[in-house]
Amino acid sequence: MQQTREPPRFVDARASIRRSFGEVVFPDKVTPMEAANLHRHLRNPGAYSGPWRDSPEPMQHLVDPTNNLAMGSAYSIVAVMGPSQMGKSEIGNNWQLHCVLYDPADIGFWSPTKELTARYVTSQIDKLLDECPDLSARQLTTVSADNIFLKQFKGCDWHFLWPTGANFRAIPFSRGRQDDYDDFPDDIGEQGDAVSLFEGRTTSFQGYGWKLYVNSSPKKGTKRGIEPLVAGGTSKRWWVDCLHCHDPFEMSWERLTFERSGTALDAANTVEMTCPSCGGSHMQADKLRLMATGRYIGKGETAVSWSSGSNSGKTGELEANTTDSYWWDGVFGLAPWASLARQYRTAELRFEEHQDEGPLKSFFQTKVGRNYVSRTSGDAPVTVDMLAERARAAGYSLGQVPDGVVAITMTVDLGIDRFSCMAVGHGVGNRAWIIDRFDILTLGDGITKVEPFRRREHWSVLYEKVLKRTYPLQRDPSLRMRVLSTGIDTGGSDDATDNAYAWWHDMVTGSRKEGRAALPASVITLLKGGNRPAGRLLPAPTVDAKRQVKGAPECELFVPNVNRMKDIADYRLRRPLPGPAFVGLPIDISAKHLDELRAEEKVEGVWEKPEGVRNESWDLFIYSLVVMLRLVGLDQNLSRVPQWARPPRPSAPATAAPPGDDDKPPPDRPTITVSRPSAPAKPKPRRAVRVVRSS
């Protein structure tokens, strides 16, 4: 059978020529924001989905920084400092879209870590390609053109990197983007900060122009990171006109007014934006109209009302600068004002009740968009002399339990030649009293010196001298109070950690040989200071499988955020008068232990110990707060403290002797006959009756 072959089919010559000419035709000249309006189609399940240009959310604040990334603008750097979820990343996405469709050039994208970079590509960049057909049509079809760290298009590539010296040296770029800049190291590969490193790699493009977009929520304070970069630029802020008097004012957190003394719900229900000129109030429903009057005011410019006939809503001339910078405030972002007021009041109540500034710091950095200023930043620090004066006015001595104490914790710090110990009493409303402070230098024989790091057997001294310790009540020394839990610092060396785990297992399993009963696991808390100042106050405990003992209870290690705990403790020490969160000191506490309480100082938001200074008492007090946080959480009433750990009550007075034969009962008292049913019966309510049994 003869087979016939069809002649090869040729492509449509006209279509091929038309397509080829289309590739070399200069694209239309549009701004990056116009490119987003033309080509982006949002797909956000649960929120707005549709064309970018039709978004119901106010987007006016995105226009200027986005358009100033075009190569025709006079700025080399565009920097934005603002809260989370306000559109900082969308500026970069729209710019990258514009660079592919209208002004091709390679772009380098940096995120704080490799993992975060990969996550951003899969969650945002891939989504951008899916929702923008015109963009994906420009992408090359080769296998290597589409992966996590490289996207290749006709005329340009997107490189996705993370801040290392090698990544900045590898490829020169004329355009770059750095997201979450305050999470970058200050000194990358001992060569400098990320902005300087990028600019140093643009030498070959200086004659043609280069662009860098930097954005971040603030974290590093006023002297490092994004804030000094923004402050050194054009420093633009968003101004609007009052809808009542038409006077301009900056749309900022300070303009929000709400009930600040009630609950978080009260704050949310009373929030409004107030004009500083006429006092006129603007509700959430007025936000779109307010935003429609908005414009940026930078250095050298002054806001004027649109009603004055101005075409720009401002006068003056913007100071020349190579960095175009913006201060974004959460009040003109996506978050409703009621949500901001509620979250602020919630964080403030946390501070009022527990002296924890962590939620307030997080709120201002991620919701308002500014570095947090501590409530104690303007106060003079508590000095040793002030603590000594407080101790002299105390009404109790070392070893006594003053009135108000609900539970006692012991904490132990390890030294080369000692166990440093402290007993702290805890009361309602976060009150605390230092009850005892001592060092264990020898074993029970009074001769052998302890070596906690080298000698595991020396830890046995803690059972008699710490775990079994009780303290007399000040009001009645015949009554003694037990310790709720003992915290042990396991840091210092691997040997110390191994010894701490072994001792914990020894205590919770008991010893028949020594006649020592097994202790509950909650009686001992193993601790290790965390090194993440921005972490959670007390994360979930960790379990080291290598140090577990088969058949024994699971040993947990708690790693608190000691930096935040020290902020809490410092604020409580500043309380001058007895009351909630006040720290009491015994009248006979030694001067050296007071010095240890004030040994550390806060440098750029982190507590540091000067060289050669002892700080054991400070660490012990911090860990006592951690132990209570572990056991009772944020319960100011300490309702979870078991009865055995509370102050004992005096014995009831002896009852009177029963009447003798000569004592006749009252003649009008009836005789009570108690009949017992054969089966248990449900007792019924009845009047109390005193039964007198004769001898």
Sequence and secondary structure as in RCSB ss.txt:
>XXXX:A:sequence
MQQTREPPRFVDARASIRRSFGEVVFPDKVTPMEAANLHRHLRNPGAYSGPWRDSPEPMQHLVDPTNNLAMGSAY
SIVAVMGPSQMGKSEIGNNWQLHCVLYDPADIGFWSPTKELTARYVTSQIDKLLDECPDLSARQLTTVSADNIFL
KQFKGCDWHFLWPTGANFRAIPFSRGRQDDYDDFPDDIGEQGDAVSLFEGRTTSFQGYGWKLYVNSSPKKGTKRG
IEPLVAGGTSKRWWVDCLHCHDPFEMSWERLTFERSGTALDAANTVEMTCPSCGGSHMQADKLRLMATGRYIGKG
ETAVSWSSGSNSGKTGELEANTTDSYWWDGVFGLAPWASLARQYRTAELRFEEHQDEGPLKSFFQTKVGRNYVSR
TSGDAPVTVDMLAERARAAGYSLGQVPDGVVAITMTVDLGIDRFSCMAVGHGVGNRAWIIDRFDILTLGDGITKV
EPFRRREHWSVLYEKVLKRTYPLQRDPSLRMRVLSTGIDTGGSDDATDNAYAWWHDMVTGSRKEGRAALPASVIT
LLKGGNRPAGRLLPAPTVDAKRQVKGAPECELFVPNVNRMKDIADYRLRRPLPGPAFVGLPIDISAKHLDELRAE
EKVEGVWEKPEGVRNESWDLFIYSLVVMLRLVGLDQNLSRVPQWARPPRPSAPATAAPPGDDDKPPPDRPTITVS
RPSAPAKPKPRRAVRVVRSS
>XXXX:A:secstr
            HHHHHHHHHHHHS      HHHHHHHH EE  TTS  EEGGG SS  HHHHHHHHTTSTTSS 
SEEEEE  SSSSHHHHHHHHHHHHHHTS   EEEE SSHHHHHHHIIIIIHHHHHH HHHHTTB  SGGGEETTE
EEETTEEEEEE S HHHHHH   SEEEEESGGGS SSSTTS  HHHHHHHT GGGTTT  EEEEEE   S SSST
HHHHHHTTT BEEEEE TTT  EEE SGGGEE  SSS HHHHHHT EEE TTT  EE GGGHHHHHHT EEE TT
EEE  GGGT SSSEEE     SEEEEE  GGGSSS HHHHHHHHHHHHHHHHHH   HHHHHHIIIII S    T
TTTS    HHHHHHHHHT S  TT B TT  EEEEEEEE SS EEEEEEEEETTTEEEEEEEEEE B TTSSSB 
 TTT GGGGGHHIIIIIT  EEBSS TTSEE  SEEEEE  S HHHHHHHHHHHHHHHH BTTTTB    GGGEE
EE     TTS SS   B  GGG  TTS    EE   HHHHHHHHHHHHH  SSSTT EE  TT  HHHHHHHT  
EEETTEEE  TT   HHHHHHHHHHHHHHHHHTT TT TTS GGGS              TT    TT       
  SS                
